[in-house]
């Protein structure tokens, strides 16, 4: 849907603003942990889940018709979820490798 994506000049992004945020958040996290060692624990996993919750709430409340979200909010919650997903993937990898 064009109203749910970003537009540069006269070209729309191929993915919605929430997914754009998820991609940027996950990529940023993976770039960060390339340079900084992170010790993964259950606390880290809980932080990751906490970062994903706003995206879930934004999507569900919009889907159920309680409110209409906007692109800046979709993007921001997407970035948070991307970081959370990145943490979960790295924690899973760390658990499998260890």
N, C-alpha and C positions, 0 to 999 in steps of 0.2 A: 504494500500500500504506500503510495508516494508520500502521504502525510505522516508516515511513521519512519521515514528515513531522512538522511541528510542529503542536501543538494549542493554541489559545488558548480558554480556557473550555471549551466542548464542541464547538468548530468546528475541523476540520482544515484546514490550508492546502491549496490546490488543486494545489500542486506539491511535489515532494520537498524535503528539507532541502538537498541538494546544489544543486539548481536554484535554490532560494531564495538560497543563498550566491552563486551565479553572478550572479543578477540584482542583488543588493546590491553585489557587488564591481564589476561593470561600471558600474552607475549611479554608484557612489562615484568611480570613476576618471574618468568623463566629467564629473562635477561638479568634481573636482579640477583637471582640465586646462582647464576653463572659466576658472579664475582664475590658473593657473600655466602659463607657456609651457614646453613640453617639446621639446627637440631630439631627433628620432628618428634613430637610427643602427642599425647591425647589432648593437651591444652591447645596445641597448634591445630589439630583437627577440629576442635570445638570453635576456635576462632574462624576457621575456614567456613564452617557451617553457618556461623553467625553472619559472615559476609555475604552469604548466598540468600539469606532470608529476605532482605529488602527487595531483591529482584522477584522472588517468589510472590511476596505480598503485592507488589506493584502489578505483576502480571495477572494474578488471580482476581484482585479487586477490579481491574479493568475488564477482564473477561466476564465477570459476573455482573457488570454494569453498574457497580457502585460509584464509579467515578471515571473520568477520562484522563489518562496519563498524557504527558507531553515529552517531546524528544530530549530535552536536557535531563529530565528525571529518568527516562529510559536509559540514556547513555550513562548517567552516574551510577545507577543501580547495576547496570551491565558491567561497568568497570569493577565494582566491588565483587560481583559474582565471578568475574574472570579471575580476579586475584584468588578468591576462595577456591575456585575449581583448580587453579594452578597449584595451590597448596595441597589440595586433596590428591592430585595426581602425583606430585612429588613425594608426599607422605606414603602413598601406596607403593610407589617405586622403592622408596627407602625401606619399607616393610618387606617387600619381596626380596630385595637384594641382601638385606641383613640376615 
